[in-house]
Amino acid sequence: MLVRKARLHDASNVYDLVNSLSHDGTLLKRSFAEVCENIRDFTVAVSDSGIFLGCGALHLYGPHLSEVRSIVIKPEARAQGAGGRILGALIDEAEEHGIQSVCLFTRIPDFFFKYGFRVVEDKTELPDKIFKDCQTCPRLHRCDEVAMVRGRIPRVSILGPRIEAEQLVRIGG
């Protein structure tokens, strides 16, 4: 198995796989144009014979935070280690950029514990993620994902205001 940075010719496979899990809300639906625009964020796993097995992306918010997103493995390729290898490559990439805080939102937290992620009880502690994606998510007010972070939670936000828990309570959040 080879784990490598995605290339533009991988966009169709990434698009198909990510959107195969968007109908039930597991992943956010992505347009083909969006996948192409962000293909450099993706890392893919391919079999020794070149068959696409899965993908994951690392979104950079800034020097304070990155996010693992769209990590998904084809059903027939699960339990072969592709998910762990992709995740490891994404963590390494964040570290190469000097980013010590890596977050993600998931419904399968047990997979991520063994890679040093821990649960973030208060999602508002990740305001860049909330501002970037949660505002447009169809599950905004009924989110069933677990927020997780590897490293320390950043004390800065660059996309929107950092809302403290007390402020959120006052405004009805």
The 8 nearest C-alpha neighbors of each residue, nearest first, counted from 0:
[[1, 46, 47, 45, 2, 44, 81, 48],
 [0, 2, 45, 44, 46, 3, 47, 43],
 [3, 1, 44, 43, 85, 45, 0, 42],
 [4, 2, 42, 43, 5, 1, 44, 88],
 [3, 5, 42, 43, 41, 6, 39, 2],
 [6, 4, 42, 41, 43, 9, 38, 3],
 [7, 5, 8, 9, 4, 38, 39, 10],
 [6, 8, 9, 10, 38, 35, 5, 39],
 [7, 9, 6, 10, 11, 5, 12, 35],
 [10, 8, 7, 6, 12, 11, 5, 13],
 [11, 9, 13, 7, 12, 8, 35, 14],
 [12, 10, 14, 13, 9, 15, 8, 31],
 [11, 13, 15, 14, 9, 10, 16, 51],
 [14, 12, 10, 16, 11, 15, 17, 9],
 [15, 13, 11, 17, 12, 16, 10, 18],
 [16, 14, 12, 18, 13, 17, 19, 11],
 [15, 17, 19, 13, 18, 14, 12, 20],
 [18, 16, 14, 19, 15, 20, 13, 69],
 [17, 19, 21, 20, 15, 16, 28, 14],
 [18, 20, 16, 17, 21, 15, 22, 14],
 [21, 19, 18, 25, 26, 22, 17, 23],
 [20, 22, 26, 18, 24, 28, 27, 23],
 [23, 21, 24, 20, 19, 18, 25, 28],
 [22, 24, 21, 25, 20, 26, 19, 27],
 [25, 23, 21, 26, 22, 27, 20, 138],
 [24, 26, 20, 21, 23, 27, 22, 106],
 [27, 25, 21, 24, 20, 28, 69, 17],
 [26, 28, 21, 29, 24, 25, 136, 18],
 [29, 27, 21, 18, 26, 30, 17, 22],
 [30, 28, 33, 27, 31, 34, 18, 14],
 [29, 31, 33, 32, 34, 28, 14, 18],
 [30, 32, 34, 33, 14, 35, 29, 11],
 [31, 33, 35, 30, 34, 36, 29, 37],
 [34, 32, 36, 30, 31, 35, 37, 29],
 [33, 35, 31, 37, 32, 36, 38, 10],
 [34, 36, 32, 38, 33, 37, 10, 31],
 [37, 35, 33, 34, 38, 32, 39, 31],
 [36, 38, 34, 39, 35, 40, 33, 41],
 [37, 39, 35, 40, 41, 34, 36, 5],
 [40, 38, 37, 41, 5, 4, 6, 36],
 [41, 39, 56, 57, 38, 37, 58, 42],
 [42, 40, 56, 5, 38, 39, 55, 4],
 [41, 43, 4, 5, 55, 3, 54, 56],
 [44, 42, 54, 3, 5, 2, 53, 4],
 [43, 45, 2, 53, 52, 1, 81, 54],
 [46, 44, 51, 52, 50, 1, 49, 0],
 [47, 45, 0, 49, 50, 48, 1, 51],
 [46, 48, 0, 49, 45, 1, 50, 44],
 [47, 49, 46, 50, 45, 0, 51, 1],
 [50, 48, 46, 45, 47, 51, 1, 0],
 [51, 49, 46, 45, 48, 52, 47, 44],
 [50, 52, 45, 53, 44, 49, 46, 12],
 [53, 51, 45, 44, 73, 72, 76, 50],
 [54, 52, 72, 44, 71, 43, 73, 51],
 [53, 55, 43, 70, 42, 71, 44, 72],
 [54, 56, 70, 69, 42, 41, 68, 71],
 [57, 55, 41, 40, 68, 67, 69, 42],
 [56, 58, 67, 40, 66, 89, 68, 59],
 [57, 59, 66, 65, 40, 56, 60, 67],
 [60, 58, 65, 61, 57, 66, 64, 62],
 [59, 61, 65, 64, 58, 62, 127, 63],
 [60, 62, 63, 59, 64, 65, 157, 98],
 [61, 63, 98, 64, 97, 60, 96, 59],
 [62, 64, 61, 153, 98, 100, 99, 155],
 [65, 63, 100, 60, 61, 101, 62, 98],
 [66, 64, 59, 101, 60, 58, 102, 100],
 [67, 65, 102, 58, 101, 103, 57, 68],
 [66, 68, 57, 103, 56, 102, 58, 65],
 [67, 69, 56, 70, 66, 55, 57, 103],
 [70, 68, 55, 56, 71, 17, 26, 54],
 [71, 69, 55, 54, 68, 56, 72, 67],
 [70, 72, 53, 54, 69, 55, 73, 17],
 [71, 73, 53, 52, 77, 74, 82, 76],
 [72, 74, 76, 75, 52, 53, 77, 71],
 [75, 73, 76, 77, 72, 52, 71, 78],
 [74, 76, 73, 77, 72, 52, 78, 79],
 [77, 75, 73, 74, 52, 79, 72, 78],
 [76, 78, 79, 74, 75, 72, 73, 80],
 [77, 79, 80, 76, 81, 82, 75, 74],
 [80, 78, 77, 81, 76, 82, 83, 0],
 [81, 79, 83, 82, 78, 84, 77, 76],
 [80, 82, 84, 83, 79, 85, 44, 53],
 [83, 81, 85, 84, 80, 86, 72, 71],
 [82, 84, 86, 80, 85, 81, 87, 114],
 [83, 85, 87, 81, 86, 82, 88, 80],
 [84, 86, 88, 82, 87, 83, 81, 89],
 [87, 85, 83, 89, 88, 84, 82, 90],
 [88, 86, 84, 90, 85, 89, 83, 91],
 [87, 89, 91, 85, 86, 90, 92, 84],
 [88, 90, 92, 86, 91, 87, 57, 85],
 [91, 89, 87, 93, 92, 88, 86, 94],
 [92, 90, 88, 94, 89, 93, 95, 87],
 [91, 93, 89, 95, 94, 90, 88, 96],
 [94, 92, 90, 96, 98, 95, 91, 89],
 [93, 95, 97, 91, 96, 98, 92, 99],
 [96, 94, 92, 97, 93, 91, 98, 90],
 [97, 95, 93, 94, 98, 92, 62, 91],
 [98, 96, 94, 95, 99, 93, 62, 63],
 [99, 97, 93, 94, 96, 62, 100, 63],
 [98, 100, 150, 97, 94, 101, 93, 64],
 [101, 99, 150, 64, 149, 151, 98, 152],
 [100, 102, 65, 149, 66, 148, 64, 99],
 [103, 101, 148, 66, 147, 149, 67, 65],
 [102, 104, 67, 147, 66, 146, 105, 148],
 [103, 105, 146, 145, 144, 147, 102, 106],
 [106, 104, 144, 145, 107, 108, 103, 146],
 [105, 107, 144, 145, 108, 143, 104, 25],
 [106, 108, 105, 109, 110, 111, 145, 144],
 [109, 107, 111, 110, 106, 105, 112, 145],
 [108, 110, 112, 111, 107, 113, 106, 116],
 [111, 109, 108, 112, 107, 113, 114, 83],
 [110, 112, 108, 114, 113, 109, 116, 115],
 [113, 111, 116, 114, 109, 115, 110, 117],
 [112, 114, 111, 115, 110, 116, 109, 117],
 [115, 113, 111, 112, 116, 110, 87, 149],
 [114, 116, 112, 113, 149, 117, 111, 150],
 [117, 115, 149, 112, 148, 111, 114, 147],
 [118, 116, 147, 148, 112, 149, 119, 115],
 [117, 119, 147, 146, 120, 148, 145, 116],
 [120, 118, 147, 146, 121, 122, 117, 148],
 [119, 121, 118, 122, 146, 145, 147, 124],
 [122, 120, 123, 119, 124, 146, 164, 125],
 [121, 123, 124, 125, 146, 120, 119, 126],
 [124, 122, 125, 121, 126, 162, 129, 164],
 [123, 125, 122, 121, 126, 152, 119, 163],
 [126, 124, 123, 127, 128, 122, 129, 152],
 [127, 125, 129, 128, 123, 161, 124, 130],
 [126, 128, 130, 158, 129, 125, 156, 131],
 [129, 127, 131, 126, 130, 125, 132, 133],
 [130, 128, 133, 126, 127, 131, 132, 125],
 [129, 131, 127, 128, 126, 132, 159, 134],
 [132, 130, 128, 129, 127, 133, 134, 158],
 [133, 131, 134, 129, 135, 130, 128, 136],
 [132, 134, 129, 136, 135, 139, 130, 131],
 [133, 135, 132, 136, 130, 129, 139, 131],
 [136, 134, 133, 132, 137, 139, 131, 138],
 [135, 137, 133, 139, 138, 134, 132, 27],
 [136, 138, 139, 135, 24, 140, 133, 134],
 [139, 137, 141, 142, 136, 140, 24, 143],
 [140, 138, 136, 137, 142, 141, 133, 134],
 [139, 141, 138, 142, 137, 136, 133, 143],
 [142, 140, 138, 139, 143, 137, 144, 136],
 [143, 141, 138, 144, 139, 140, 145, 137],
 [142, 144, 141, 145, 106, 138, 105, 139],
 [145, 143, 105, 106, 142, 104, 146, 107],
 [144, 146, 105, 104, 106, 147, 143, 108],
 [147, 145, 104, 119, 118, 103, 122, 144],
 [148, 146, 118, 119, 117, 103, 102, 116],
 [149, 147, 102, 116, 101, 117, 150, 103],
 [150, 148, 116, 101, 100, 115, 102, 117],
 [151, 149, 100, 99, 148, 101, 152, 116],
 [150, 152, 100, 153, 149, 99, 148, 101],
 [151, 153, 100, 154, 150, 148, 124, 125],
 [154, 152, 155, 63, 151, 64, 100, 156],
 [153, 155, 152, 156, 63, 124, 161, 151],
 [156, 154, 153, 157, 161, 63, 126, 127],
 [155, 157, 127, 158, 161, 159, 126, 160],
 [156, 158, 159, 127, 155, 61, 60, 160],
 [159, 157, 127, 156, 130, 160, 131, 126],
 [160, 158, 157, 130, 156, 127, 161, 126],
 [159, 161, 162, 156, 158, 126, 157, 127],
 [160, 162, 126, 156, 163, 159, 155, 124],
 [163, 161, 160, 166, 164, 167, 123, 126],
 [162, 164, 166, 165, 161, 167, 123, 124],
 [163, 165, 167, 166, 168, 162, 123, 121],
 [166, 164, 168, 167, 163, 169, 162, 170],
 [167, 165, 169, 163, 168, 164, 162, 170],
 [168, 166, 172, 164, 170, 169, 165, 171],
 [167, 169, 171, 165, 166, 170, 172, 164],
 [170, 168, 166, 167, 171, 165, 172, 164],
 [171, 169, 167, 168, 172, 166, 165, 164],
 [170, 172, 168, 169, 167, 166, 165, 164],
 [171, 167, 168, 170, 169, 166, 164, 140]]
